[in-house]
Amino acid sequence: MKLPKILAFISLSAIIACSKVSPPAPYGACPTPQQVAWQRMEINMFCHFGPNTFTGAEWGDGTEAEELFNPTALDCRQWADIAQRAGMGGIILTAKHHDGFCLWPSKQSAHTVAQSTWRNGKGDVLQELSDACTEAGVAMGVYISPWDRNAPTYGTPQYNETFRMTLEEVLSRYGTVGYDGKRHIFEQWFDGANGEGPNGKKQTYDWQLFNGTVARLQPEALIFSDIGPGCRWVGNENGEAGETCWSTLNTDGYAPGAGSPPIDTLNHGNLRGAKWVPAETDVSIRPGWFWHADEHPKSVAELLRIYYSSVGRNSLLLLNVPPDSRGLISAEDSVRLLEFRAALDSIFSTDMAKSVQITASHTRGGKRCKEFSPHNLTDGDYDTYWAVDDSILTPVLTLSFNQPVTFNRIMLQEYIPLGQRIAAFEIEYQETDGRWCRLAEGTTIGYKRIILTPKTTTKSLRISIKSSLACPILNNIGLFMDNIL
Ligand code: FUL
């Protein structure tokens, strides 16, 4: 055979050999396509806005006069514009916080924008946000607090019905208009706080009714609560997901709020947990959730640390940026957010792994099988990945560079549509004399893991999977230098 024929024969046999190899089967609890899309948003904006913005409180007691709510220059387009420029694809607004005040003219309450003097009682913040999000192509979510310190029926079974109708109003009227012409809410945020109502009573929430209502009206929306079902609270408000962070959780026998799993479990998830309930890290850019004149935003360095301990630990970051009493995101916060985005871009726009040669101890279907080749780790395509045969649980990747590279951040991503599998890994680098030295070790990877290492210069790196629940599947590797932190 002549050379071109031989080459054609070799590649044809590789294709034939490979075509017999099927992709790994999903392992354990796996995400829905909506959960994958949500996780890929990485950072979203939370907006706490309402009577507290004007009173300086963090928890209003529901007796605040409606006239207090009077933003002088409310502009949701400004919120959406800043979110978009800061790389946040979604905004979640406190449509109703614990004080019960509704930012839309709700028929279920007498404590709403309609009773305020703002825009002569004709204003509707949810409508304005829906329009702004639609124009900017930003997804819209809503926080609607079940705990209501204003509702007279709170503490009686009737309140559950009122709350259901409240949900119906919001979820059928508002949201970003999609290509299908329908209004979409991407996330329904249910706070677990469950205090007393105006009558001194505590409510037994009908979560089945509430979740069922969301599922019926916005089937694609993720429901956030302490235990999901769409995504879970990370267990603190400091911006810290666990170093070990499983997206799987056992929720049987638990309820949001007082009945939730221990904080530590929310922070780490459950190894082999029965449901896919990824962690969402909610944290404020300021000390409080609501805007207060005497508070200021966190520094870029603090925000970066939060990014690493949330997005970098398999969690979504929901960063609260509270509009001020004018109804605008303050200049201070906007500038800080854009600086934060510029810092992320400067760190992550140069990926040294792009020029790397990667070899794997194992490849599913054999070395020649392109479909599962380690080259997929750097091709920029989310849906291509490196995989190994089902029986291989501890494969090793070796990264070699022509020239030494200097970095201090290593990014690894598991292909989560097929489940979260890796439970332990180790990273080594090679010294100029050929010795391999341990650089880092860790447990879970999940959607994204960013490993902070000392500044390292090397021509070779080795990533060893030390423990995996099923054959590991990685779809991305990155190497970066952070000169800011
Ligand atoms: C908590 C609430 O009590 C805070 O006011 C805030 O809304 C935070 C995001 O959730 O449970």
Residues whose N, C-alpha, C, O or C-beta is under 5 A from the ligand:
A	BS01	FUL	E58 D191 A193 W289
